[in-house]
Amino acid sequence: MSGTLFAALTAAGALPLAAGFALGRAAARRDGRDRLDLGTPVERATFHTLHTASLAAPPLRAGLTEDTARKAARRLRPLLGTEALALTGRTAVLAWDGSGAGHHAEQVMEHVAEVVASGRGKSVRAGCADPGCPLRWAVIAPLTGEEGVAGALVAYGSHESAVLVRAATEVARWVSVQLELAELDLSRTRLIEAEIRALRAQISPHFVYNSLAAIASFTRTDPERARELLLEFADFTRYSFRRHGDFAQLADELRAIEQYLALAGARFGDRLQVTLQVAPEVLPVTLPFLCLQPLVENAVKHGLEDSRTACRVTIAARDAGAEAVVTVEDDGVGMDPAVLRAVLAGQGPRSSGIGLPNVDERLRQVYGDDYGLVVETGVGAGMKVTVRVPKYRAGVHGAAPA
């Protein structure tokens, strides 16, 4: 890729700043005839390329479909300055911009099939029988992704041109980068979904059997209590196993935790003491789905199941300016910090920290490494887990649960 074109394509995100700088400089630099300085031809070409590339990138980041190809093709053709441009999949034309679609679209797929099979671009004569058609030569460049060739970019010109071959090849590489980024986004989404499924599967055997056993113990002695617990159990499992939405509001997460604690209370009785302190202003804050319940389950397990005495679990949520801070604390048996570090690194026994590595990893994936779990513990000193969540984050805040 040439230096100018490469810089233009890779710096597309800097377009607003660059354009503002150019306009400001042009307004400030006027000669005696009050003529604007619009920069050198190279500068103008660079800004034009930046602008065009920035318009073509967002559709491609959604993957290669008919809709995204159509939106991208109408931006990419001016970038190359060709009579026509097509974006194809492996077996069909997805989008065509310019003239000649009626009698070239089907014919070009024969050449695209060769490019898809070999992975190498080619330049071919269009073979058009219409003397008035300007499409005489076609440059076909492969579009690649993680799984190989996904399609092709086809640029048509009126004559054979080495410049068009080079330009089309470089633009195809840039498109391929966008498609690979789209695949990475999809892989990340699938990873998060897989982690949620794994967490649900982990909750299921540990929690369901104990809850049903506790409910069964009340069926004869206190049928009304058993009925209420069954309703809590149904609501909790319905929320935990919902299929849509990677995020939830804090109010919904806390409601699920209340249901979980009601069921845990039926099992442990007066041994489980719960304190809930929540600032109303943080209830609408959005956070990753099912990231608090594992922390509460961990507190109950290490506070009660590993001890014969009573345990107090304190759940607090407070406003901290641009963040919401949630803490889950118990006064149970605690844990050796060295063991805790191994658990968070995925090297400790699974029973040592229910869901802690999963929650820590998900928070870091969504918000960055600065937002991982903060855990304070010691043998016999209980455990306190702190979660910090940005209240306003693009793509996260306000994403209502499905």
Long-range contacts (C-beta under 8 A, 24 or more apart in sequence): 1-170, 1-173, 1-174, 2-166, 2-170, 4-42, 4-45, 4-46, 4-49, 5-49, 5-167, 5-170, 6-170, 7-46, 8-46, 8-49, 8-50, 8-53, 9-49, 9-53, 9-174, 11-50, 12-50, 12-53, 12-54, 12-57, 13-54, 14-50, 15-47, 15-50, 15-51, 15-54, 18-47, 18-50, 19-47, 19-50, 19-51, 22-47, 49-79, 52-76, 52-78, 52-79, 53-79, 53-174, 56-175, 57-178, 60-175, 60-178, 60-179, 60-182, 61-178, 61-181, 61-182, 61-185, 62-182, 63-179, 63-182, 63-183, 63-186, 64-89, 64-94, 64-143, 64-145, 64-150, 64-151, 64-179, 64-182, 65-94, 66-94, 66-95, 69-94, 69-95, 70-94, 70-95, 70-97, 72-175, 73-97, 76-153, 76-171, 76-175, 79-171, 80-155, 80-164, 80-167, 80-168, 80-171, 82-155, 82-156, 82-157, 82-164, 82-168, 83-134, 83-135, 83-156, 83-157, 83-158, 84-135, 84-155, 84-156, 85-153, 85-154, 85-155, 85-156, 86-153, 86-154, 86-156, 87-143, 87-151, 87-152, 87-153, 87-154, 87-175, 88-112, 88-151, 88-152, 88-153, 88-154, 89-150, 89-151, 90-116, 90-149, 90-150, 90-151, 94-151, 98-156, 99-133, 99-134, 99-135, 100-128, 100-133, 100-134, 100-135, 100-156, 103-128, 103-129, 103-130, 103-133, 104-128, 104-135, 104-138, 104-156, 108-138, 108-140, 108-154, 111-138, 111-140, 112-140, 112-151, 112-152, 112-154, 115-140, 115-141, 115-142, 115-149, 115-152, 116-142, 116-149, 116-151, 116-152, 119-144, 119-148, 119-149, 121-165, 121-168, 121-169, 121-172, 123-160, 123-165, 126-156, 134-158, 137-161, 137-164, 139-164, 139-165, 139-168, 139-169, 141-168, 141-169, 141-171, 141-172, 141-173, 142-172, 142-176, 143-172, 143-175, 143-176, 143-179, 144-176, 144-179, 144-180, 145-176, 145-179, 145-180, 145-183, 146-180, 146-183, 150-179, 188-365, 189-246, 191-365, 192-246, 192-288, 192-362, 192-365, 192-366, 193-246, 195-358, 195-361, 195-362, 196-246, 196-289, 196-290, 198-358, 199-290, 199-294, 199-355, 199-358, 200-240, 200-241, 200-290, 202-294, 202-354, 202-355, 202-358, 203-240, 203-293, 203-294, 203-297, 203-355, 206-297, 206-354, 207-260, 207-263, 207-297, 208-237, 210-267, 211-263, 211-266, 211-267, 213-267, 214-263, 214-266, 214-267, 215-263, 215-266, 217-266, 218-266, 225-266, 229-262, 229-263, 229-266, 232-259, 232-262, 232-263, 233-259, 233-263, 235-259, 236-260, 236-263, 240-290, 240-293, 242-401, 242-402, 243-402, 244-401, 244-402, 245-289, 245-399, 245-400, 245-401, 245-402, 246-288, 246-289, 246-399, 247-286, 247-287, 247-288, 247-289, 247-396, 247-399, 247-401, 248-286, 248-287, 248-288, 248-289, 248-290, 248-401, 249-283, 249-284, 249-285, 249-286, 249-287, 249-400, 249-401, 250-282, 250-283, 250-284, 250-285, 250-286, 250-287, 250-317, 250-324, 250-326, 250-389, 251-283, 251-284, 252-401, 253-287, 253-289, 253-290, 253-291, 253-292, 253-293, 254-278, 254-283, 254-292, 254-315, 254-317, 256-290, 256-293, 257-292, 257-293, 257-296, 257-315, 260-293, 260-296, 260-297, 261-296, 261-300, 261-313, 264-300, 268-300, 268-304, 270-310, 271-304, 271-309, 271-310, 271-311, 272-300, 272-303, 272-304, 272-310, 272-311, 272-313, 273-310, 273-311, 273-312, 273-313, 274-312, 274-313, 274-314, 274-315, 275-312, 275-313, 275-314, 275-315, 276-314, 276-315, 276-316, 277-314, 277-315, 277-316, 277-317, 277-318, 278-315, 278-316, 278-317, 279-317, 279-318, 279-319, 281-319, 282-317, 282-318, 282-319, 282-324, 282-391, 285-324, 285-389, 285-391, 285-397, 286-389, 286-396, 286-397, 286-398, 286-399, 286-400, 287-324, 287-387, 287-389, 288-359, 288-362, 288-363, 288-366, 289-401, 291-359, 291-362, 291-363, 291-387, 292-326, 292-328, 292-387, 293-355, 294-354, 294-355, 294-356, 294-358, 294-359, 295-328, 295-355, 295-356, 295-359, 295-385, 295-387, 296-328, 297-354, 297-355, 298-328, 298-353, 298-354, 298-355, 298-356, 298-383, 298-385, 299-328, 299-329, 299-330, 299-332, 299-383, 299-385, 300-330, 301-354, 302-330, 302-332, 302-333, 302-334, 302-335, 302-383, 303-330, 303-331, 303-332, 303-333, 303-382, 304-332, 306-332, 306-333, 307-332, 307-333, 320-388, 322-390, 322-391, 322-392, 323-388, 323-389, 323-390, 323-391, 324-388, 324-389, 324-391, 325-386, 325-387, 325-388, 325-389, 326-386, 326-387, 326-389, 327-384, 327-385, 327-386, 327-387, 328-384, 328-385, 328-387, 329-382, 329-383, 329-384, 329-385, 330-382, 330-383, 331-382, 332-382, 332-383, 333-379, 333-380, 333-382, 334-377, 334-378, 334-379, 334-380, 334-381, 334-382, 334-383, 335-377, 335-378, 335-379, 335-383, 336-378, 336-379, 337-377, 337-378, 340-375, 340-377, 344-373, 344-375, 356-385, 359-387, 363-387, 366-396, 367-393
